[in-house]
Amino acid sequence: MTTIKQGIKSPDVKREVRDIRETARKIAASKETARRFLVSTGMYSANGQIKPQYR
């Protein structure tokens, strides 16, 4: 279910979506950056292997 807040303007939402997409592009730019992101979220171990609870 989506919650719509009052007072949010369309350009604000578009800017936020653009920022999120840009960040996702940077993360997915290479295996190294993707692995670094997954380690920072806790989905991967320090040696770059996916943790058992996420398999």
Secondary structure, 3 states (H helix, E strand, C coil): CCCCCCCCCHHHHHHHHHHHHHHHHHHCCCHHHHHHHHHHHCCECCCCCECHHHC
